[in-house]
Amino acid sequence: MRQKKAKKMSVTAYKRTISHTEEPRQIERRILASVTSRLEVACEAFDSQQEKPERLRILADGLREILWENQRIWLTFKADLAEAENGLSAELRAALISLSLWVETHTKGVLAGSRNVQPLIDINRNIIDGLGGRSIRVAAE
């Protein structure tokens, strides 16, 4: 019981330290970069596979959880973008909400074994670049 409490306290302290030392954009960028790097590891095996049963096996071997994590990040972005207090312009917010809806739809296709992972990686990389202050490239499916 002591270990759980100590671990919870250290995680809480870590989160507090991070929130005081990183800007929200840096935190978003770091979280998105983490899930994107894990998507990249699974991407080649999944996208190069043409057989649906094999794609579904790859999903079951861990890709599904990574996709769900990516989805949760985008759902969080969408919820934040919908808040009136969000400081981005209405035009940019609308574009990013539209992009989050695309991510949801595309992810469903990947989970069904009928879409590739690479377009999700491309979108994430563009957003990571934007959060880092670099210009965003147009991703093609």
C-alpha positions in Angstrom: 0.0 0.0 0.0 2.9 2.4 0.8 4.4 1.8 -2.6 1.2 2.8 -4.4 0.8 5.9 -2.3 4.5 6.9 -2.8 4.2 6.2 -6.5 1.0 8.3 -6.7 2.7 11.1 -4.8 5.7 11.1 -7.1 3.5 11.1 -10.2 1.5 14.0 -8.8 4.8 15.9 -8.1 6.0 15.1 -11.6 2.8 16.5 -13.1 3.0 19.6 -11.0 6.6 20.2 -12.0 5.9 19.6 -15.7 3.0 22.0 -15.6 5.2 24.7 -14.1 8.1 24.2 -16.5 6.4 23.5 -19.8 4.0 25.6 -21.8 0.7 23.9 -22.8 1.9 23.8 -26.5 5.1 22.0 -25.4 3.0 19.5 -23.4 0.7 18.9 -26.3 3.6 18.5 -28.7 5.4 16.0 -26.4 2.3 13.9 -25.9 1.4 13.9 -29.6 5.1 13.1 -30.5 5.1 10.1 -28.2 2.0 8.5 -29.6 3.1 9.3 -33.2 6.5 7.6 -32.7 4.6 4.5 -31.5 2.3 4.6 -34.5 5.4 4.8 -36.8 6.8 1.6 -35.3 3.6 -0.3 -36.2 2.9 1.5 -39.5 5.1 -0.3 -41.9 4.0 -3.8 -40.9 0.3 -2.7 -41.0 0.3 -0.6 -44.1 2.4 -3.0 -46.2 0.0 -5.9 -45.3 -2.8 -6.3 -47.9 -4.6 -9.2 -46.2 -7.3 -8.0 -43.8 -6.9 -11.0 -41.4 -3.2 -10.1 -41.0 -4.0 -6.4 -40.5 -6.5 -7.4 -37.8 -3.8 -9.5 -36.1 -1.5 -6.5 -36.1 -4.2 -4.4 -34.6 -4.8 -7.0 -31.9 -1.0 -7.2 -31.1 -1.0 -3.6 -29.8 -1.7 -1.2 -32.7 -5.4 -0.9 -31.5 -4.3 0.5 -28.2 -2.0 3.0 -29.8 -4.8 4.1 -32.2 -7.1 4.6 -29.3 -4.6 6.7 -27.4 -4.2 8.8 -30.5 -8.0 9.1 -30.7 -8.2 10.2 -27.1 -5.6 12.9 -27.7 -7.6 14.2 -30.7 -10.8 14.1 -28.7 -9.1 16.1 -26.0 -7.9 18.6 -28.6 -11.5 18.8 -30.0 -13.0 19.4 -26.6 -10.5 22.1 -25.8 -11.0 23.8 -29.2 -14.8 23.9 -28.6 -14.3 25.9 -25.4 -15.1 29.6 -25.6 -11.9 30.4 -23.6 -9.7 28.8 -26.2 -7.3 31.5 -27.5 -7.0 30.4 -31.1 -8.8 32.2 -33.9 -12.3 30.9 -34.8 -11.0 30.0 -38.3 -8.1 27.9 -36.9 -10.3 26.3 -34.3 -12.8 25.3 -36.9 -10.1 23.9 -39.1 -8.6 21.9 -36.3 -12.0 20.6 -35.2 -12.6 19.5 -38.8 -9.2 17.7 -38.7 -10.1 16.0 -35.5 -13.3 14.7 -37.1 -11.3 13.4 -40.0 -8.9 11.6 -37.6 -11.9 10.0 -35.9 -13.3 8.7 -39.3 -10.0 7.6 -40.6 -9.1 5.8 -37.3 -12.4 3.8 -37.7 -11.2 2.7 -41.1 -7.8 1.7 -39.8 -9.5 -0.3 -37.0 -11.7 -2.0 -39.6 -8.5 -2.9 -41.5 -9.5 -0.9 -44.6 -7.3 2.2 -44.2 -3.6 2.8 -43.7 -2.0 4.3 -40.6 0.4 6.6 -42.5 -2.1 9.5 -43.1 -2.7 9.7 -39.3 1.1 9.9 -38.8 1.3 12.6 -41.4 -1.4 14.7 -39.7 0.2 14.3 -36.3 3.6 15.3 -37.7 2.1 18.4 -39.2 0.5 19.3 -35.9 3.7 18.6 -34.0 5.5 20.9 -36.4 2.9 23.6 -35.9 3.1 23.3 -32.1 6.8 23.6 -32.5 6.5 26.8 -34.4 7.2 25.4 -37.9 4.9 25.8 -40.8 2.4 23.1 -41.4 2.7 21.0 -44.6 -0.4 19.7 -46.4 -0.7 16.0 -46.0 -2.0 13.8 -48.8 -3.9 10.6 -48.3 
